Amino acid sequence: MKKYNNKPSIQQHLFELLDRQQRSIVARNLWPLKAEAQEILCHSLISFLEHAEVFVPQNVVLSLIFSALTGVDIMDEKYDPRSREGISPNSDFDQARK
């Protein structure tokens, strides 16, 4: 992960929001992707975590990875972030593990 102008990369920003186990899972899914695809997926995941906004990537593979990581049913038009399992927006990850 590269830093440009001393700013953290999009991947670093995402990883700051995750605990160690979540980082491992996300990293395994990001690693095989090209840089542009990683950036798209990271932006979607950050929007989801920070703002509970669901911006499903338009790429089918990326949308499936997004769905698998978040537990969001990408076919469900009525999304409630509290109604599923996976990484959660605006939540205390330590609290979620109890």
C-alpha positions, 0 to 999 in steps of 0.5 A: 500500500502506497502513500501519496503526499503523506496521505494514507492509501484508501486501503490503509483508511479501510484497514483503520476501520477494521479489527485484526480478524476483519483485516485478514478477511478483507485483505484476502479478498483485496489481494487478487484484485487489480489496483483500480478494482481494490480502490472501487471496493474500498470506497464502497466498504468505507462508505458502508462502514462510516455512513451506513451507505450502500453503494454496491459496485457496478462490477459483478465480481466486486458486488459479490465480494462486497455482499460477502464481506458485509452480508448485504443482500445486493438484490434486496432494495430495502436494506437495514444494516442491523438486520444481517451479519457481517461487518457493520457500519458505525459500530464498536467492533469490540462490542460486537464480539461480546 
